[in-house]
C-alpha cells in the first residue's frame, strides 16, 4: 500500500495490519518475537500471550494499552515518519473514543407483544407489512446463525454473576496481601482457558506469586459488552517494586511492608 493509500485508511487496526505487512511482519509470530525483544528481552514465557494479543489487536477485537502502542511504534519504525505516526495516533484515539462510547452492553429481552386474535391479525395485516415481517424474520435468522456460530448463547452461564475485573496499570499492595490484578478474557461469551494454561504464560515475579482467581468478567469492545475471563490473583511476599507484562498489558506492582 502506497503512502497516499495509507492516508485513506480510517480504522486503526486496518492501518496496523497494513504497516505490519509493510515492515515485513506478514505473520503475527514474527512480530510477536520482535515485540518480546523490545518489551522484555525476549522472555519466552510471555511469547504466547503476546501472540494472542497481537492477533486481537490486528483483527480489531481489542485495543492495546498506551505502553504496548509505543512498543508497536518501535517495532514498525514509525518514529522515522512523523506524518504517519500522527495518523496512527489519531486513529488510535478515535478507536478508544468509540470503545468508551459503546460501554458495556447487555442482552436485551424483546418485549412480549399483545395477543390479538389470529383471525383479526390475518385480516388486518396489509401485504406490505407481511413482506416486511418476512424480511425481518430472515434477517433475524441470519443474525441468529452468525451469533450461534460464534459460540455466544443468550441463556445464563457460570460467569454471569462473576466479578468484573478492570485493568489498572498501577498496583499497590502490602506483604502477605492477595489481590486480583488482571484477568484473561475468553472469546465472546465463551469460557476462558483453564488455569494451568493461563499460568504457563505468566511472567516470573521476584516479589510474589500468582494463583487462580476463578471466573470473572471483563469488558470487550469487540464483544459489545462483558465476556467471561479467568481472574489472576497476585500474592505479595516481598517488599519492593517491579514491572510485569501480563497478556500484553504492563503493570507496575509496588509492595510495601506489612504494618
N, C-alpha and C positions, 0 to 999 in steps of 0.2 A: 504494500500500500504506500502510495507517494505521500510526501508531507502535506500536499494540498488535500488529499483524501482523508488523512488523519484529522484535519481540521473540521471535517464534516461529521465525524463520529460524535454522537451526543449521549452515549452511555459509558460510564466509567469502566465497567467490566469488559465492554467491547473494545475500548481503547487498550486496556490492559492486555487482552488476548492478542491484539494486533502487534503491540510492542514486544510481546514475548516472541512472536514469530520473527519480527524484525531483528531482535537480538540473538536469534539462533536457538531459542528455547522452544523448539517445536513440540517437545513432550514436557509435561509438568515435572517429571522425575529429575531432569537435568536442572531445571530451575530450583527445585527443592534442595538439591545438593549445593548450589551456589548460595541460596538463602541461608542454609545452615553455616556455610563458611563465613558469611558476613555477620550472622547473628550470634553464633555461639561456638565458633571454632570447629564447626562440622561435627558436633557430637551426634553419633548415630541414634541415640535413644530418642531424639526428637524428630528424626527424619520422617517417620510415618505420619506423625501428627501435622508436620509442616506440609507434607504432600497432600493430605486431605484438605487442609485449609486453602492451599493454593488452588486446588480443583474447585472448591466452593467459591473462592474469590473470582476465579477466571470464568466461571459459569454464571455469576451474578447471584448465587444463593445467599452469600453473606458479604459483608464489607470488612476489610481489615482495619485494625486499630491504627492510630497515627504512627506509632513506632514501627509497626510492620510495614506501613506505607513507605516510610523513609528507607527501610531496607530494600524494598522493591525498587525504589528510585535508584539506589546504588547499583543493584543488580542489572537494571535496564539501561544504565548510563544516562539518565535524564538530566543529571546536573550539568551536562555539557550543552543542553538545548533549553535555554530559558523559556522560550515561547511555548514549546511543547510541555515543559514542566508546569507552566501556568495553566495550560489547558487541562492537564492531568489533575491538578489540584482543584480546579473549578468544577470538573465533572465529579470528583470525589465529594466535594462539598454538597453538590446537588443531590447526589445519591444518599448522603447522610441525612439531608433535609427530608427527602422522600421517606426514608426509614422512620424518622421521627413523626412525620405526619400520619403515617399509616397506623402506628401504635399497635397494641395488642388487639386482636380481633377474635371474637368468639364465633361459635356456630349458631346462626340464627335459626330459631324454630319457626316454621311457617305458621301463620295464623290459621286457626280452624275455621273454615268457611261455614256460612249458614247452610241449611239443608233444605233448599226448595224442592218441591215435588219433581220427580223425574219427568212427568208429562209437561209441567209448566216450563222446566228448563229446556226441554226439547222444542217446544213451540215458540219460546221467546228468544231463542238464540239465533241471531242473524247469521247468514252464510259467511260473511267476512270475519265474524268473531270465531266461528267454528274453525276457519282456516288459520286464524291467529293462534288459537289454542293448540291446534295440531303442530304448528311450527314451534310453539313454546315447549310442548312435550318432547319434540325431537331434540331441541337444544338442551333441555334438562337431562334427557337420556344420554346425550353425548358427553355432557359435563360430568354426569354421574359415573360413566365408564372411565373417564380420564382420572377422576378422583380415586375410584376403586383401584385402578391400575397403579396409582402412586402409593397405595398402601394405607391411605388415610381412611378412618372409619368414623361415622358420626356418633356411634354409641360410646358409652363411657369406657375408660381404660384405667389401668392401675396407677397412672401418673396424673390423673385429672386433678387430684387434690394435693399433689406433691408441692413442696415449697418452690417458689420462684427464685432462681439464682441470677443476680445481676453482676456483670463484670465490673470489678473495681481494681484499677491498676496499683493502688496503694493498700497494703495490708498491714495492720498494726496488731501485735499480739504480745502476750506475756508467756514466759516459760511455763510449760505444763498445760497451756490452753489449747483447745482444739476448735477449729473454725472451718466452715465451708468457704473455700476461696475461689472455686471455679466449678464448672460443670460441662461435660461433653455432650453436645446435642446429638440426638438421633435424627434420622430423616423425618420429614414432615409426618407427624402423627405416629411414627414408629418408635419402638423402644430403643434406647441406646445400647451400645456394646456392653458386654459383661465386664465386671471389674477387672479380672485378670488381664483382659486385652487393653483396657484403659491404662492400667498400672504399668504395663510394659512400655508405654510411650511417654511416661512421666520422667522428667529430668531428675538427676540426683540432687539431694539437698544436704547442705552441711549443717543446717540449723534444726532440722526436724524430719518428719516422715509423713507419707500420705496414706490415707485409708479410704475405704468405700463409704460414701455418704448416702448410698441408696438412690432411689429415683427422685428426680427433681424436674423442674421445668425451666426453659429459657425462651426468651423472645427470639423470633426469627422473622426477618423481613421477607425472605423467600416464602416461608410458610404462612405469611399473613397472620401471625399470632404466636402463641406459645407452642412448643413442641417438647416431648419428653427428653430428659437429659439424665446423665449419670453424675451425681454430685461428687466432688473431690474434696475430701476433708484433710486439712493440714494440722498436725500436732507439733507445736513448738517445743524443742528440747534444749535449746541453747540460745543465749542472747547474742544478738548481732544483726547484721543486715545483709541480704543477698538478693540478687535478681534472678527470677525464674522465667522460663518461657513455657507456657502450657497451652497446647492447642493453637500455637501461633500468637498467643496473647502474652505480653510481658507483664510480670507482676514484681513489684518491689516489696519484699517482705521484711518488716522490721520487728524484731523480737526483743522485748525488754525483760529484765529480771523480775521474777515474781516478788510481790511485796510481802 
